Structure formats: structure tokens, C-alpha cells
Amino acid sequence: MKAILKFNLDDSDDVMAHTRCVKSLDMALAMWAFSNRLRKIVDESKDGKYIDEELVSNAWQKSLQEYEIDIDSLIS
């Protein structure tokens, strides 16, 4: 079984769809990396209830940067 995706790279909507397909593995890896970072943050929290918002935000940004994900370019 084969699947072939075709994109008209002269069409801006197709360019966006192509970019999303090309970056899909990177996005999945970034989410995986973030979930591991988040698990570590939760495990290291002092009381298990309070999680530092800045640590979570930084972990998210680091994961996106690590896999060169620019969310704005994938949704606009």
C-alpha cells in the first residue's frame, strides 16, 4: 500500500500544509521532549502541588527550539 501526498507549492494554503507535514515528526519529538521535561519538573517539585509556571514555560520553549518548531509559522 502506498500513499502519495501532493502539494501545489505555488498555492499558499498548500505551502502551509506541506510545511506542517514536513515538520510533523519534529513536532511529535518536541512534545515528547516536553513531556519528559515536565515529568522531571513535577518529580522535583517540593510539595507536588505547586509547579513553577516559569519552569514549565521554559521547558516548553526549550523543546520547541531544540526541534526548530515555530508554531506561528505552522498555524498562520
Residue pairs with C-beta under 8 A, 6 or more apart in sequence:
5 21
7 14
7 15
7 17
7 18
7 21
8 14
9 15
9 18
16 74
19 73
19 74
20 74
23 69
23 74
26 67
26 68
26 69
27 67
27 69
27 74
29 67
30 63
30 64
30 66
30 67
30 69
31 63
33 62
33 63
33 66
33 67
34 59
34 60
34 63
37 59
37 62
37 63
38 56
38 59
41 51
41 52
41 55
41 56
41 59
42 48
42 51
45 51
45 52
63 69
64 70
64 71
